[in-house]
Amino acid sequence: MNNNILVIVNTDWFFLMHRIPIVNSFNIEGVNIIIASKDTGRSKEIKELGFGFVNIDFDRKGINLFAEINVLIQIYRIYKKFKPIIVYQVTIKPIIYGLLVAKFFKVKAINTICGLGYVFSNENKIFLRRVVVALYRIAFNNLDSHIFFENKDDLASFIKLNIINSKNNYSVVNGVGVDLEKFKVSDSERSNSKQKIQIILPSRMLWDKGVKEFVKAATAIKSNYRDKVFFKLYGMIDEGNPECVPEKYLNGIKIEGYLEWMGFEKDMVSVYEESDIVVFPSYYGEGLPTVLAEACAMSLPIITTNAVGCWECVDEGINGFKVSVKSVKELKEKIEVLILSENKRIEFGRQSRIKAEKDFDQEIVIHKYKKVFEKMYSQSLKSL
């Protein structure tokens, strides 16, 4: 019997960063799991984890009709070759194209809407947004699927836009959760001997993640805090995204010892241990930002925006602050509040950990996915 589970995501690095624990929960005895995504050079890491891998030529920068038809054909051929019993699909194009093909092959599908992304947050993408909404409506006519949303606002948007209705199967989970044993810090582990307060922005380097706002806020208060604070940006340059921040800009903002882009860091636990404040001024259209869940677990105070997804990670004045989207003035003011109050940083951090334990436990998220998977898997076996 063919027992393949197919996972379709946009890029190999996205899978490695965000989906391994969930997909591992599907790894029951006798199944083979194949990851299908754009190979950006990290497919070897996926294979080393014991998964199969096949490349799909996803282009995340836009929509070229011939390129998109080619991707749809590639997905069709992958389905035909591996004959999956269940497919798990994440992000816009894998979900839309994958569901169309899944319906043709009568394959049950699990899907994750991990935020609405720049198509919905960018005011200049009205036409593209209409196209995506229309395609989503067609795709989710496939009722033999389950949709996971990473926040309640995205679910409400899909209902309002008539993309889904009461006939669809769906549920809400808090992002991908966070490993509370891995991401934790004691008071003794957090360094109190640092000469400067460490304020970090951990994110892919995209304009709509608030990179420019972070830099402007840091620059605006430099004269008062030059010797007291170190602003650091941690994250990869995502050249496949239309909102990519150029490396030239990131190198050009450097004020040694005060404001620097540190590049991609794989060991974020160590980064959080050395940090005092996490700032995430995103207006990207997040699901539930993993970096904010991690920051909570690491007992850190947070400053983020009141944008969808982000606001769910902060209880205002309890574990952090929420500022208006693109407001450098508000961002600067809240950063200064935390710079000037060590007691507030400590108390906010304590409350962040409490929130993480209540809301962001990865085990709870995985259990919800596994429950849906096991039900679908059982149904699929009976239909063979």
Sequence and secondary structure as in RCSB ss.txt:
>XXXX:A:sequence
MNNNILVIVNTDWFFLMHRIPIVNSFNIEGVNIIIASKDTGRSKEIKELGFGFVNIDFDRKGINLFAEINVLIQI
YRIYKKFKPIIVYQVTIKPIIYGLLVAKFFKVKAINTICGLGYVFSNENKIFLRRVVVALYRIAFNNLDSHIFFE
NKDDLASFIKLNIINSKNNYSVVNGVGVDLEKFKVSDSERSNSKQKIQIILPSRMLWDKGVKEFVKAATAIKSNY
RDKVFFKLYGMIDEGNPECVPEKYLNGIKIEGYLEWMGFEKDMVSVYEESDIVVFPSYYGEGLPTVLAEACAMSL
PIITTNAVGCWECVDEGINGFKVSVKSVKELKEKIEVLILSENKRIEFGRQSRIKAEKDFDQEIVIHKYKKVFEK
MYSQSLKSL
>XXXX:A:secstr
   EEEEEEEEHHHHHHHTHHHHHTT  TT EEEEEEE SS HHHHHHTT EEEE    TT   HHHHHHHHHHH
HHHHHHH  SEEEEESHHHHHHHHHHHHHHT EEEEEE   HHHHH TT HHHHHHHHHHHHHHTT  SEEEEES
SHHHHHHHHHTTS  TTSEEEE  TT B TTTS   TTTS S  SSEEEEEES  BGGGTHHHHHHHHHHTHHHH
TTTEEEEEE    TTSTTB  HHHHHHT BTTTEEEEE  S HHHHHHT SEEEE   S  SS HHHHHHHHTT 
 EEEESSTTTGGG  BTTTEEEE TT HHHHHHHHHHHHH HHHHHHHHHHHHHHHHHH BHHHHHHHHHHHHHH
HHHHHHHH 
